[in-house]
Amino acid sequence: MLPAHAPPEFADRSTLWNSVEQIEKARDSQLAREIEAALPRELSREQQLALVRAYVKDNFVDKGMCADFAIHDKGTGNPHVHIMLTVRPLKENGAWGAKCRKAYDLDENGQRIPDGKGGWKNHREDTTDWNDKGNVEIWRAAWAAYTNRALEAAGQPALVDHRSYKRRGIDKIPSVHLGPAASQMEKRGIRTDKGEVNRQIAADNKLLKEIKARITRLYNWSKAEAEKPEGQQPSMMDLWEAQQQLKRPDTRTGKIRALQESAALFNFLNANGIQSMQQLHEKIAGMNTRYYDLRREIVKAERRIAVLTERGEMWAQYNEYKAIHKQLARMKPEKRELFEQRHSRELILYDAADRYLKELKASGEELSPKEWRREIDLLTAQKQVDSIDMKAMREELKAVERLRKAADQLARQERDKPRDRGPER
């Protein structure tokens, strides 16, 4: 897809990208910007194509970029689109323009500032706003909006939201994007590093959700009970005796479990010196605070592990396909196009990894795979300790839930007591 002033021959993608390569002289020039987006499986191929065309036209082509996109769908439930965008603007006559220009530094009076060497202080500035980092948020939000409109037009619910769980207020650790290679390996039963990260994230989310639900119920119950007048609060002794009278299981295994739960409850009350409902509520409030502290550490570790895992996989991807890239660089011009066609997948993966690592290095990060691995191991070990604390908290909450059930039973018994209505007339 091309802007109106682009040369018509650029409609051929080979001509377009050959022209891009020829205009860039620097060895490390950025040739293109790639955007990858998941396509809704609920849409037909024609609807998916219409969605992509509308999005690309309005957000990129109308801004002056040339766009080349391809929809990939191997029937494995992961349809997606790759969008390649030019990063150098076109002049009105169809010739390539400059990416940046020299701009002079000015003082408070708007005058040029001498550099002390006979010239003027200056800096480079982009000729377009295409590299503005704020565009990422704009383009992601636009994709969500266009996708939801397409889903609504097709009679499907619009559920796409570009915001993170954190920004939406969802108490959940986000999983990492597998990518096509890892996704295919996982489907074939081959476990990958990213797959392992996602499995652990799913387990952590399940544990955190369960504990939050338990602790919320107990916090609200104990708070309501502690606020009752002193004479109306159930005593710990009454609750202890009542929980022992709860419906007893018939099986040997069930009886053993019930004894274990009673023992756990006794240990919990005794170890924390709990003798009143107010003390119980204060303990649960403390557990609530401890839950959020542990959750914060677990979420922080998972997110960092996900980042480091992606770095490691990109490093491995870069080294795996580096030989193919070097082979292309040594190839004679007349053989390059055929070689690129035969090895397009490997070259795309190499370029993606190379671009990722360059951007990482430009941000000030060192490329140190051994350090990444060491940090992952340390974070994993600490997270396991935190998870053990979380599981211990879950068992304590289960024990306290026996008291809540006992309190509910006492309340029912009180309601069911026959009332003395006095002598009949």
Secondary structure, DSSP 8 states (H G I E B T S, - for coil): ---TTS-GGGGSHHHHHHHHHHH--STT---EEEEEEE--TTS-HHHHHHHHHHHHHHHTGGGT--EEEEEE--SSS--EEEEEEE-S-B-TTS-B--SEEEEE-B-TTS-B-B-SSSSB-EEEEESSSTT-THHHHHHHHHHHHHHHHHHHHTT-------S-HHHHT--S------HHHHHHHHHTT---HHHHHHHHHHHHHHHHHHHHHHHHHHHHHHHHHHTS-GGGS--HHHHHHHHHTS---SSHHHHHHHHHHHHHHHHHHHHTT--SHHHHHHHHHHHHHHHHHHHHHHHHHHHHHHHHHHHHHHHHHHHHHHHHHHHHHHS-HHHHHHHHHHTHHHHHHHHHHHHHHHHHHHTT----HHHHHHHHHHHHHHHHHHHHHHHHHHHHHHHHHHHHHHHHHHHHHHHHS--------
